Amino acid sequence: MSKSETKFNNTAKKMNDALVELLEEKEFIRISILEICKKAGVNRSTFYAHYSNTYDLLEEVHHNFTKEMYGYFESLSNIDYTKIQDLLIAPEYLMPYLEFIKKHKTFFKNYMNNLHNYKRDEFYSDIIERIIIPVCNQNGLNDQKTVDYLAKFYLQGINAIVTHWVSNDCQDNISFICDMIILCVKPYKSVIEYIN
C-alpha cells in the first residue's frame, strides 16, 4: 500500500470513528457533515473526497463492523456447518453475534433506523452467499428458489428478534435472546425432511 493510500485510509478511519462517537451522543439524522469533520479533524473537501453524504459514511462503518463480525465467526472452529440444524441457530454461533451487536448497540440501533431497503438486501445477500448457500448445498439442497425462500425466512426472522432487542436497548440478556431465536427457528425438521 502506497503512502497516499495509507493516508487516505487513515483519514477514512478518523471519519468512521467520528461517526461512531457522534452516534453515542445523538441520532444519525441529527449528525451533520460539519460535526463529523470537526470530530475527525478534517475539512469538508476531505469528507467529499471520500463520501457523497453521511449515508455513504454510515454504510462504510457498517461494512467495517460486518467485517469485524465475520472475524468472530471465523474463530469458531467447533461448529459443524454441514448440519443444517446449526444454520444460524447454534448457540456457539449466536452468542458471539449477539455479544457483538450488544457491544455496538448504539450504532446498530441507528443503522437499523436509517437502513435503506436495498442496502439491507445487499447485507442479506452477503450472508446468503457466504453462509446459507454453502450449508444448504452441503446438505443436498441445491434448488436455488428453495434456498432463497429458506434464507429469507431465517434472516428476516432472526433480524426481527435482534431489531426488537436492540430497540429495547439490549435490556434482555444475551442467553435469553439466543433461546428466543432457537425457539423460533427450531422447527428445522421439516427442512431436513424436504431435502431427503
Backbone as numpy.savetxt, mean C-alpha at the origin, in Angstrom:
# Nx Ny Nz CAx CAy CAz Cx Cy Cz
25.31 5.85 -10.30 24.46 7.04 -10.30 25.36 8.28 -10.30
25.06 9.21 -11.21 25.88 10.42 -11.32 25.61 11.36 -10.15
26.49 12.35 -10.02 26.36 13.33 -8.93 25.05 14.11 -9.05
24.67 14.49 -10.29 23.43 15.25 -10.49 22.19 14.40 -10.19
22.26 13.08 -10.54 21.14 12.18 -10.21 20.99 12.02 -8.70
22.13 11.91 -8.01 22.10 11.79 -6.55 21.49 13.04 -5.93
21.89 14.20 -6.44 21.36 15.47 -5.93 19.85 15.56 -6.18
19.43 15.15 -7.39 18.00 15.16 -7.75 17.22 14.26 -6.80
17.75 13.05 -6.55 17.08 12.09 -5.67 17.06 12.58 -4.22
18.15 13.20 -3.76 18.20 13.74 -2.40 17.17 14.85 -2.21
17.02 15.69 -3.24 16.03 16.77 -3.18 14.62 16.19 -3.14
14.38 15.17 -3.94 13.06 14.50 -3.94 12.78 13.91 -2.57
13.81 13.30 -1.95 13.62 12.71 -0.62 13.26 13.80 0.39
13.90 14.95 0.31 13.57 16.05 1.22 12.10 16.45 1.08
11.61 16.50 -0.15 10.21 16.88 -0.36 9.26 15.77 0.09
9.67 14.52 -0.11 8.89 13.38 0.40 8.77 13.46 1.91
9.91 13.66 2.57 9.93 13.75 4.04 9.11 14.94 4.53
9.21 16.06 3.80 8.46 17.26 4.18 6.96 17.01 4.13
6.50 16.33 3.08 5.07 16.04 2.97 4.62 15.12 4.10
5.40 14.09 4.40 5.04 13.16 5.48 4.95 13.92 6.81
5.91 14.82 7.08 5.87 15.62 8.31 4.64 16.52 8.35
4.34 17.17 7.23 3.18 18.06 7.18 1.87 17.30 7.36
1.83 16.06 6.88 0.62 15.26 7.04 0.34 14.93 8.50
1.37 15.00 9.33 1.16 14.80 10.77 0.45 16.00 11.39
0.52 17.14 10.71 -0.03 18.39 11.25 -1.39 18.75 10.67
-1.63 18.37 9.41 -2.87 18.80 8.76 -3.28 17.87 7.63
-4.50 18.03 7.14 -5.01 17.22 6.03 -4.26 17.56 4.75
-4.17 16.57 3.88 -3.45 16.75 2.62 -3.98 17.93 1.80
-5.29 18.05 1.70 -5.87 19.11 0.85 -5.54 20.51 1.38
-5.10 20.61 2.61 -4.75 21.91 3.20 -3.25 22.22 3.10
-2.49 21.31 2.51 -1.04 21.49 2.39 -0.72 22.14 1.04
0.03 23.23 1.09 0.37 23.95 -0.14 1.78 23.59 -0.60
2.05 23.86 -1.85 3.39 23.65 -2.41 4.39 24.52 -1.67
4.00 25.74 -1.35 4.87 26.66 -0.62 5.29 26.06 0.74
4.35 25.45 1.45 4.66 24.82 2.75 5.64 23.66 2.58
5.42 22.86 1.54 6.31 21.73 1.27 7.72 22.24 0.98
7.80 23.27 0.13 9.10 23.84 -0.23 9.82 24.40 0.99
9.08 25.12 1.82 9.67 25.72 3.03 10.19 24.63 3.95
9.40 23.61 4.19 9.79 22.51 5.08 10.99 21.74 4.52
11.04 21.58 3.19 12.12 20.81 2.54 13.36 21.67 2.29
13.21 22.98 2.39 14.35 23.87 2.12 14.67 23.99 0.64
13.63 23.97 -0.19 13.81 24.11 -1.66 12.90 25.22 -2.16
13.13 25.66 -3.40 12.24 26.68 -3.96 11.18 26.05 -4.86
10.22 26.86 -5.27 9.09 26.35 -6.07 9.55 25.76 -7.40
10.54 26.38 -8.02 11.00 25.86 -9.31 11.60 24.46 -9.15
12.22 24.21 -8.02 12.75 22.87 -7.74 11.60 21.88 -7.59
10.54 22.30 -6.89 9.37 21.44 -6.74 8.84 21.06 -8.12
8.66 22.08 -8.99 8.08 21.82 -10.31 9.03 21.07 -11.25
10.31 21.04 -10.92 11.24 20.22 -11.70 11.01 18.73 -11.42
10.39 18.45 -10.26 10.12 17.06 -9.86 8.67 16.64 -10.06
7.73 17.55 -9.77 6.31 17.19 -9.71 5.45 18.25 -10.40
4.31 17.81 -10.91 3.34 18.75 -11.51 2.50 19.41 -10.43
2.22 18.65 -9.36 1.35 19.16 -8.29 1.57 18.31 -7.04
0.83 18.63 -5.98 1.01 17.92 -4.72 0.55 16.46 -4.83
-0.39 16.17 -5.73 -0.85 14.79 -5.90 0.27 13.91 -6.46
1.09 14.47 -7.36 2.23 13.71 -7.86 3.19 13.35 -6.73
3.43 14.32 -5.84 4.30 14.06 -4.69 3.68 13.02 -3.78
2.38 13.12 -3.54 1.67 12.13 -2.70 1.83 10.73 -3.29
1.72 10.61 -4.61 1.89 9.31 -5.26 3.30 8.79 -5.09
4.29 9.67 -5.17 5.67 9.23 -5.00 5.91 8.74 -3.57
5.37 9.46 -2.59 5.50 9.04 -1.20 4.85 7.66 -1.02
3.66 7.50 -1.61 2.98 6.20 -1.52 3.80 5.10 -2.18
4.37 5.40 -3.33 5.22 4.42 -4.04 6.39 4.00 -3.15
7.02 4.96 -2.48 8.15 4.66 -1.61 7.72 3.83 -0.40
6.56 4.17 0.18 6.03 3.37 1.28 5.73 1.95 0.81
5.18 1.82 -0.39 4.85 0.50 -0.92 6.11 -0.34 -1.09
7.18 0.26 -1.60 8.45 -0.45 -1.73 8.95 -0.92 -0.37
8.84 -0.04 0.62 9.25 -0.40 1.98 8.38 -1.54 2.51
7.08 -1.47 2.22 6.15 -2.50 2.67 6.49 -3.85 2.05
6.80 -3.89 0.75 7.18 -5.15 0.11 8.43 -5.73 0.76
9.31 -4.85 1.23 10.50 -5.31 1.93 10.17 -6.10 3.18
9.10 -5.73 3.87 8.65 -6.47 5.04 8.32 -7.91 4.64
7.63 -8.07 3.51 7.16 -9.39 3.11 8.29 -10.26 2.57
9.26 -9.64 1.91 10.36 -10.41 1.34 11.19 -11.09 2.43
11.13 -10.53 3.65 11.89 -11.12 4.75 11.15 -12.31 5.38
9.93 -12.56 4.95 9.15 -13.66 5.51 9.38 -14.92 4.68
10.29 -15.75 5.13 10.63 -16.94 4.34 9.83 -18.18 4.74
9.07 -18.08 5.85 8.39 -19.27 6.35 6.97 -19.44 5.84
6.50 -18.56 4.96 5.13 -18.68 4.46 5.14 -19.48 3.17
4.25 -20.45 3.09 4.14 -21.26 1.88 3.13 -20.62 0.94
3.64 -19.83 -0.01 2.75 -19.12 -0.92 2.17 -20.02 -2.00
2.56 -21.30 -1.98 1.95 -22.22 -2.94 0.59 -22.70 -2.44
0.24 -22.38 -1.19 -1.07 -22.76 -0.65 -2.01 -21.58 -0.78
-3.08 -21.78 -1.53 -3.99 -20.66 -1.77 -4.64 -20.16 -0.48
-4.74 -21.02 0.54 -5.35 -20.54 1.78 -4.46 -19.51 2.48
-3.17 -19.47 2.13 -2.29 -18.46 2.71 -2.32 -17.14 1.93
-3.09 -17.12 0.86 -3.13 -15.94 -0.01 -3.67 -14.73 0.75
-2.75 -13.87 1.14 -3.07 -12.61 1.82 -3.71 -12.77 3.19
-3.87 -13.99 3.69 -4.54 -14.12 4.98 -3.73 -14.88 6.02
-2.53 -15.29 5.71 -1.69 -15.92 6.73 -1.35 -14.86 7.76
-1.53 -15.16 9.06 -1.19 -14.16 10.09 0.25 -13.66 9.95
1.15 -14.57 9.55 2.55 -14.17 9.37 2.69 -13.08 8.31
1.76 -13.07 7.38 1.78 -12.09 6.30 1.02 -10.83 6.73
-0.12 -11.01 7.36 -0.97 -9.88 7.73 -0.36 -9.01 8.82
0.24 -9.62 9.83 0.73 -8.85 10.97 1.76 -7.79 10.56
2.79 -8.14 9.77 3.74 -7.10 9.36 3.08 -6.01 8.51
2.14 -6.41 7.66 1.40 -5.45 6.83 0.62 -4.47 7.71
-0.09 -5.00 8.70 -0.89 -4.15 9.58 -0.01 -3.28 10.48
1.12 -3.83 10.92 2.06 -3.03 11.71 2.60 -1.87 10.88
2.90 -2.15 9.62 3.39 -1.12 8.72 2.34 -0.02 8.53
1.09 -0.42 8.30 0.01 0.55 8.13 -0.15 1.40 9.39
-0.12 0.75 10.55 -0.29 1.49 11.81 0.86 2.48 12.02
2.05 2.05 11.72 3.23 2.92 11.86 3.08 4.19 11.03
2.44 4.06 9.87 2.28 5.19 8.96 0.81 5.57 8.81
0.03 5.43 9.87 -1.43 5.59 9.79 -1.85 6.97 9.31
-1.15 8.02 9.73 -1.54 9.37 9.31 -1.40 9.51 7.81
-0.30 9.00 7.27 -0.12 9.06 5.82 -1.22 8.27 5.12
-1.46 7.03 5.56 -2.45 6.20 4.88 -3.86 6.76 4.98
-4.17 7.38 6.12 -5.50 8.00 6.26 -5.65 9.10 5.21
-4.64 9.94 5.07 -4.67 11.01 4.08 -4.67 10.45 2.67
-3.86 9.42 2.46 -3.76 8.83 1.12 -5.09 8.24 0.70
-5.72 7.49 1.59 -7.00 6.86 1.26 -8.09 7.89 0.99
-8.03 9.00 1.70 -9.02 10.06 1.49 -8.80 10.84 0.21
-7.60 10.78 -0.35 -7.27 11.58 -1.53 -6.86 10.74 -2.73
-7.04 9.44 -2.60 -6.60 8.53 -3.66 -7.56 8.54 -4.83
-7.03 8.81 -6.01 -7.85 8.74 -7.22 -8.07 7.28 -7.57
-9.25 6.96 -8.08 -9.58 5.56 -8.37 -8.59 4.90 -9.32
-8.11 5.65 -10.33 -7.18 5.01 -11.28 -5.86 4.67 -10.60
-5.46 5.46 -9.60 -4.24 5.15 -8.87 -4.44 3.94 -7.98
-5.62 3.82 -7.39 -5.94 2.65 -6.57 -5.86 1.40 -7.45
-6.37 1.49 -8.68 -6.31 0.36 -9.60 -4.87 -0.01 -9.93
-3.99 1.00 -10.08 -2.58 0.73 -10.34 -1.95 -0.02 -9.17
-2.27 0.42 -7.95 -1.73 -0.22 -6.75 -2.20 -1.67 -6.68
-3.51 -1.90 -6.92 -4.04 -3.25 -6.90 -3.42 -4.10 -7.99
-3.22 -3.53 -9.16 -2.61 -4.28 -10.27 -1.25 -4.82 -9.89
-0.48 -4.01 -9.16 0.85 -4.42 -8.75 0.77 -5.62 -7.81
-0.13 -5.57 -6.83 -0.31 -6.68 -5.90 -0.80 -7.93 -6.65
-1.73 -7.73 -7.58 -2.26 -8.86 -8.37 -1.13 -9.52 -9.15
-0.29 -8.71 -9.80 0.80 -9.24 -10.62 1.87 -9.92 -9.77
2.23 -9.31 -8.65 3.35 -9.79 -7.85 2.99 -10.92 -6.90
1.74 -10.96 -6.46 1.37 -11.93 -5.42 0.26 -12.87 -5.86
-0.87 -12.32 -6.26 -2.07 -13.14 -6.45 -1.96 -14.07 -7.66
-1.58 -13.55 -8.81 -1.50 -14.39 -10.01 -0.52 -15.55 -9.81
0.72 -15.30 -9.31 1.62 -16.44 -9.10 1.05 -17.50 -8.16
0.40 -17.09 -7.07 -0.17 -18.06 -6.12 -1.29 -18.84 -6.79
-2.17 -18.15 -7.49 -3.26 -18.84 -8.19 -2.71 -19.82 -9.22
-1.73 -19.39 -10.01 -1.15 -20.25 -11.04 -0.49 -21.49 -10.43
0.21 -21.30 -9.29 0.86 -22.43 -8.63 -0.16 -23.43 -8.09
-1.39 -22.97 -7.90 -2.44 -23.85 -7.42 -3.36 -24.34 -8.54
-2.93 -24.14 -9.79 -3.67 -24.67 -10.92 -4.79 -23.79 -11.43
-4.91 -22.59 -10.90 -5.95 -21.67 -11.35 -5.32 -20.69 -12.34
-5.57 -20.94 -13.63 -4.92 -20.16 -14.69 -5.90 -19.33 -15.51
-7.19 -19.49 -15.29 -8.17 -18.73 -16.03 -8.11 -17.26 -15.58
-7.72 -16.38 -16.50 -7.49 -14.97 -16.17 -8.73 -14.29 -15.61
-9.88 -14.58 -16.18 -11.13 -13.95 -15.72 -11.43 -14.34 -14.27
-11.28 -15.61 -13.95 -11.53 -16.09 -12.59 -10.53 -15.48 -11.61
-9.26 -15.46 -11.99 -8.22 -14.85 -11.14 -8.54 -13.38 -10.89
-9.00 -12.69 -11.93 -9.31 -11.27 -11.80 -10.42 -11.04 -10.78
-11.49 -11.83 -10.88 -12.60 -11.69 -9.92 -12.15 -12.05 -8.50
-11.39 -13.13 -8.38 -10.89 -13.57 -7.07 -10.01 -12.48 -6.44
-9.13 -11.91 -7.25 -8.23 -10.87 -6.76 -9.01 -9.64 -6.28
-9.99 -9.23 -7.06 -10.81 -8.06 -6.68 -11.52 -8.32 -5.35
-12.06 -9.52 -5.18 -12.75 -9.87 -3.94 -11.82 -9.77 -2.74
-10.66 -10.41 -2.83 -9.70 -10.39 -1.73 -9.27 -8.96 -1.42
-8.82 -8.25 -2.44 -8.24 -6.92 -2.22 -9.25 -5.90 -1.74
-10.44 -5.88 -2.34 -11.45 -4.92 -1.91 -11.92 -5.20 -0.48
-12.07 -6.48 -0.15 -12.51 -6.84 1.19 -11.48 -6.47 2.25
-10.23 -6.83 2.00 -9.16 -6.50 2.94 -9.00 -4.99 3.04
-9.06 -4.31 1.89 -8.92 -2.86 1.88 -10.04 -2.19 2.68
-11.26 -2.73 2.59 -12.39 -2.15 3.33 -12.15 -2.24 4.84
-11.65 -3.37 5.30 -11.37 -3.54 6.73 -10.26 -2.60 7.17
-9.18 -2.56 6.39 -8.03 -1.71 6.74 -8.42 -0.24 6.70
-9.19 0.16 5.69 -9.62 1.56 5.59 -10.46 1.95 6.80
-11.36 1.06 7.21 -12.20 1.34 8.39 -11.33 1.47 9.64
-10.36 0.58 9.77 -9.45 0.58 10.92 -8.65 1.88 10.96
-8.10 2.27 9.81 -7.29 3.49 9.73 -8.15 4.72 10.00
-9.39 4.73 9.48 -10.27 5.88 9.70 -10.62 6.05 11.19
-10.52 4.94 11.95 -10.72 5.00 13.41 -9.39 5.14 14.15
-8.38 5.63 13.44 -7.06 5.92 14.02 -6.36 4.67 14.55
-6.64 3.52 13.95 -6.00 2.24 14.31 -6.16 1.93 15.80
-7.34 2.26 16.35 -7.56 2.04 17.79 -7.68 0.57 18.16
-8.28 -0.25 17.29 -8.35 -1.68 17.59 -6.96 -2.29 17.41
-6.64 -3.26 18.27 -5.28 -3.79 18.18 -5.10 -4.64 16.92
-3.86 -4.78 16.52 -3.51 -5.41 15.25 -3.98 -6.86 15.18
-3.85 -7.60 16.28 -4.26 -9.01 16.24 -5.77 -9.14 16.02
-6.55 -8.19 16.55 -7.99 -8.20 16.32 -8.29 -7.96 14.84
-7.63 -7.00 14.23 -7.85 -6.70 12.80 -7.42 -7.89 11.95
-6.31 -8.50 12.33 -5.85 -9.71 11.63 -6.92 -10.79 11.69
-7.47 -11.02 12.88 -8.54 -12.02 13.05 -9.77 -11.67 12.21
-10.12 -10.39 12.13 -11.29 -9.96 11.35 -11.09 -10.25 9.87
-9.89 -9.98 9.38 -9.60 -10.24 7.96 -9.70 -11.75 7.69
-9.08 -12.54 8.56 -9.10 -14.00 8.38 -10.54 -14.52 8.44
-11.32 -14.01 9.40 -12.71 -14.42 9.54 -13.51 -14.13 8.26
-13.28 -12.96 7.67 -14.03 -12.57 6.47 -13.56 -13.30 5.22
-12.27 -13.60 5.14 -11.71 -14.18 3.92 -11.64 -15.70 4.00
-11.81 -16.23 5.20 -11.59 -17.66 5.44 -12.31 -18.63 4.52
-13.52 -18.35 4.04 -14.17 -19.37 3.21 -13.45 -19.61 1.88
-12.17 -20.01 1.97 -11.39 -20.28 0.77 -11.64 -21.69 0.25
-12.35 -22.52 1.03 -12.60 -23.92 0.64 -13.24 -24.00 -0.74
-14.21 -23.10 -0.97 -14.91 -23.13 -2.26 -13.98 -22.79 -3.40
-12.96 -21.97 -3.14 -11.98 -21.63 -4.17 -11.17 -22.87 -4.52
-10.72 -23.58 -3.48 -9.94 -24.80 -3.71 -10.79 -25.83 -4.45
-12.05 -25.96 -4.05 -12.97 -26.90 -4.74 -13.15 -26.50 -6.19
-13.23 -25.18 -6.46 -13.39 -24.68 -7.83 -12.19 -25.07 -8.68
-11.00 -24.95 -8.09 -9.78 -25.27 -8.83 -9.73 -26.77 -9.15
-10.07 -27.58 -8.14 -9.99 -29.03 -8.32 -11.24 -29.54 -9.00
